[in-house]
Amino acid sequence: MDILFHGHSTVQITSNGKSLIIDPFITHNPLAKTKAEDVKVDYILLTHGHGDHIGDALTIAKNNDATIIATHELATYFSWQGAKVHSMNTGGSRAFDFFKAKFTQAFHSSGYTSDDEQKIVYLGMPCGILLTIEGKTIYHAGDTALFGDMKLLGELHTIDIAFLPIGDNFTMGPDDAAIAAGWIQAKNTIPIHYNTFGLIEQDGQAFVEELRKKGLEGTVVEPGETISLI
């Protein structure tokens, strides 16, 4: 299984010739090393409806005839734009052809903002996502604050890789993310949602070093870099 980090919170996972992408934000992502038009996937999973997480979802879905998997309101929003969708919701799980997805809690917000119209479209509850692929468990926290039920994730699941936001201001900062990592007890924690913009500049390596002081494993994955999970 190969895991490609596109920067910000965009993670692409490929297994046995099939691929999925989480929160595709590439076109307006200054850290991205590829173009949305070049992304080849079968599924698109979305944690919530902010532009920096859904920005290229429709383009990638239509270019690949890929299915968007998201909470009901967000999936419905994309279905109205002609995309293939599968709607889910917090706590629900479902097996697809090469993976199983379960949507978990996240504490954040979710909506599309139109500055020209001065309008905000509500797009459902934000979520994290637990993926099971090739017998491995991957947790993408989405955008979230620290919350106590993260402890349950570590108690109920053996998580191989956790993607946690560390940018602060809009999500957990490094200190809270380190607490979350301690609760989740993933075999490897990878920081995301940082350094894309000035407001979320953080030192990913310093975060990983802090995890190691706590006896936890962490890895900084640079945008455009692929890691393998065996």
C-alpha distance (Angstrom), angle and dihedral (degrees) to the residues before:
residue distance angle dihedral
M1 . . .
D2 3.81 . .
I3 3.80 123.8 .
L4 3.80 118.0 -161.4
F5 3.81 119.6 -166.4
H6 3.80 112.7 -151.6
G7 3.81 94.4 -175.3
H8 3.81 132.0 -97.2
S9 3.84 103.4 38.1
T10 3.80 98.9 -36.8
V11 3.80 112.9 124.6
Q12 3.81 124.9 174.1
I13 3.81 120.5 -164.0
T14 3.81 123.9 -166.2
S15 3.79 123.9 -168.4
N16 3.80 128.0 171.4
G17 3.78 94.3 -20.3
K18 3.82 95.1 -45.9
S19 3.80 125.1 103.5
L20 3.79 141.5 -167.2
I21 3.78 132.5 -174.1
I22 3.80 128.5 -151.8
D23 3.82 121.5 -147.7
P24 3.82 99.0 -13.4
F25 3.81 108.9 -148.0
I26 3.78 107.5 155.9
T27 3.81 114.1 124.7
H28 3.80 95.7 62.8
N29 3.80 94.6 27.8
P30 3.81 107.8 108.6
L31 3.81 90.7 -160.4
A32 3.81 96.7 54.9
K33 3.80 117.0 112.3
T34 3.80 97.2 -163.8
K35 3.80 139.9 46.2
A36 3.79 125.2 -106.7
E37 3.81 88.9 -125.0
D38 3.82 89.5 61.4
V39 3.82 96.5 52.7
K40 3.81 113.2 108.9
V41 3.79 115.7 -164.6
D42 3.80 142.1 143.7
Y43 3.80 97.8 -147.8
I44 3.80 138.0 27.4
L45 3.81 118.9 -156.9
L46 3.80 120.7 -164.1
T47 3.79 127.5 -162.3
H48 3.82 96.5 -167.2
G49 3.77 144.5 -21.3
H50 3.80 106.2 -93.1
G51 3.78 117.1 124.9
D52 3.79 94.2 -117.7
H53 3.81 88.9 61.1
I54 3.80 104.3 37.2
G55 3.81 99.3 30.7
D56 3.82 97.8 117.3
A57 3.81 99.4 22.0
L58 3.81 96.3 107.1
T59 3.81 94.8 44.5
I60 3.79 93.0 49.4
A61 3.81 92.8 43.1
K62 3.81 93.6 53.0
N63 3.80 95.0 41.6
N64 3.81 91.7 53.0
D65 3.81 102.3 28.9
A66 3.81 82.0 -121.9
T67 3.80 126.0 164.9
I68 3.80 119.4 -117.2
I69 3.81 112.5 -141.3
A70 3.79 114.5 -162.6
T71 3.78 144.7 126.7
H72 3.79 114.2 -59.1
E73 3.79 99.3 -97.0
L74 3.79 93.8 45.3
A75 3.80 93.0 45.5
T76 3.80 90.3 49.3
Y77 3.81 90.5 50.8
F78 3.81 90.4 56.7
S79 3.80 93.8 42.4
W80 3.81 88.2 59.9
Q81 3.82 87.0 57.9
G82 3.79 93.2 54.3
A83 3.80 101.6 -96.4
K84 3.80 125.8 137.6
V85 3.80 106.9 -114.1
H86 3.77 143.9 -179.3
S87 3.80 114.8 -160.6
M88 3.80 123.4 -146.5
N89 3.78 136.4 161.1
T90 3.78 143.4 -148.1
G91 3.80 112.2 -55.1
G92 3.79 93.7 13.5
S93 3.79 124.1 120.3
R94 3.77 134.6 -170.9
A95 3.79 137.8 177.0
F96 3.78 117.8 -126.0
D97 3.78 126.9 -174.1
F98 3.83 97.8 -74.6
F99 3.79 105.1 6.8
K100 3.78 145.5 30.9
A101 3.80 120.0 -130.4
K102 3.79 128.6 -160.5
F103 3.79 121.7 -176.2
T104 3.80 114.5 -139.3
Q105 3.78 135.4 -172.2
A106 3.78 122.8 -77.4
F107 3.79 127.9 176.2
H108 3.78 108.9 -136.1
S109 3.82 136.9 84.6
S110 3.79 134.0 -88.5
G111 3.77 130.1 -154.0
Y112 3.78 146.5 112.4
T113 3.80 115.6 -111.7
S114 3.79 122.3 -153.2
D115 3.80 108.3 -165.4
D116 3.81 92.7 -174.0
E117 3.80 92.3 55.7
Q118 3.82 94.3 32.2
K119 3.79 86.9 -130.6
I120 3.79 134.1 134.8
V121 3.81 119.7 -156.7
Y122 3.80 113.5 -153.3
L123 3.81 109.9 -131.3
G124 3.79 105.2 -174.6
M125 3.77 134.4 -95.2
P126 3.82 120.2 -32.9
C127 3.79 116.7 -115.1
G128 3.75 145.8 -174.4
I129 3.79 120.5 -135.2
L130 3.80 131.6 -132.9
L131 3.80 112.6 -160.1
T132 3.78 127.2 -167.3
I133 3.81 112.9 -161.2
E134 3.81 127.4 161.1
G135 3.79 89.1 -10.2
K136 3.82 92.2 -55.9
T137 3.80 126.1 115.7
I138 3.80 121.5 -138.8
Y139 3.80 123.7 -174.4
H140 3.79 121.4 -158.3
A141 3.79 107.1 -173.6
G142 3.80 96.1 -164.5
D143 3.78 113.8 -155.7
T144 3.78 108.7 -28.8
A145 3.75 147.8 145.7
L146 3.78 120.2 -126.9
F147 3.80 110.8 -82.8
G148 3.78 132.4 177.1
D149 3.79 98.2 -120.1
M150 3.79 88.9 69.4
K151 3.80 83.1 85.1
L152 3.81 88.2 67.8
L153 3.79 91.1 58.6
G154 3.78 89.7 60.7
E155 3.79 92.7 43.8
L156 3.80 96.4 47.8
H157 3.80 101.3 36.2
T158 3.78 138.8 42.2
I159 3.79 99.1 -136.6
D160 3.78 118.2 -159.6
I161 3.81 98.0 -172.4
A162 3.80 129.5 13.7
F163 3.80 122.2 -167.2
L164 3.81 107.6 -155.6
P165 3.82 128.8 -179.5
I166 3.81 114.9 -123.4
G167 3.80 102.9 169.8
D168 3.83 97.4 107.2
N169 3.85 122.5 -155.3
F170 3.85 92.7 66.2
T171 3.81 99.0 26.0
M172 3.78 140.4 9.5
G173 3.77 115.1 -41.6
P174 3.82 123.2 -138.6
D175 3.81 95.0 -84.8
D176 3.80 94.6 53.3
A177 3.80 91.6 40.1
A178 3.81 89.4 55.3
I179 3.80 89.2 54.0
A180 3.80 89.5 49.1
A181 3.80 90.6 50.4
G182 3.80 89.5 53.0
W183 3.79 90.7 52.9
I184 3.80 95.3 44.5
Q185 3.82 94.5 45.8
A186 3.79 94.3 -158.1
K187 3.78 117.2 179.4
N188 3.80 87.6 -124.0
T189 3.82 130.2 13.1
I190 3.80 120.6 -157.9
P191 3.84 120.2 -165.8
I192 3.82 117.9 -131.4
H193 3.81 138.8 169.0
Y194 3.79 96.6 51.2
N195 3.83 139.4 110.8
T196 3.81 93.5 19.1
F197 3.81 91.5 109.4
G198 3.78 135.5 11.4
L199 3.80 94.6 -101.9
I200 3.80 92.3 61.0
E201 3.80 102.2 41.2
Q202 3.80 110.8 145.6
D203 3.79 139.7 156.1
G204 3.79 106.0 -109.4
Q205 3.79 93.4 -172.7
A206 3.82 91.6 53.2
F207 3.81 88.4 52.8
V208 3.80 91.1 52.0
E209 3.81 90.8 48.5
E210 3.80 89.4 52.8
L211 3.79 89.5 53.0
R212 3.79 90.5 51.9
K213 3.80 90.3 53.7
K214 3.81 85.7 58.7
G215 3.80 91.9 49.9
L216 3.80 93.1 -104.1
E217 3.78 128.7 129.2
G218 3.79 119.7 -124.6
T219 3.79 136.3 170.3
V220 3.78 132.9 -161.6
V221 3.80 108.3 -140.9
E222 3.79 114.0 -166.1
P223 3.82 121.6 -138.9
G224 3.78 108.6 -86.4
E225 3.82 93.0 22.6
T226 3.82 122.5 125.0
I227 3.78 125.1 -151.9
S228 3.79 127.7 -171.4
L229 3.79 127.0 -131.8
I230 3.80 113.5 -160.4
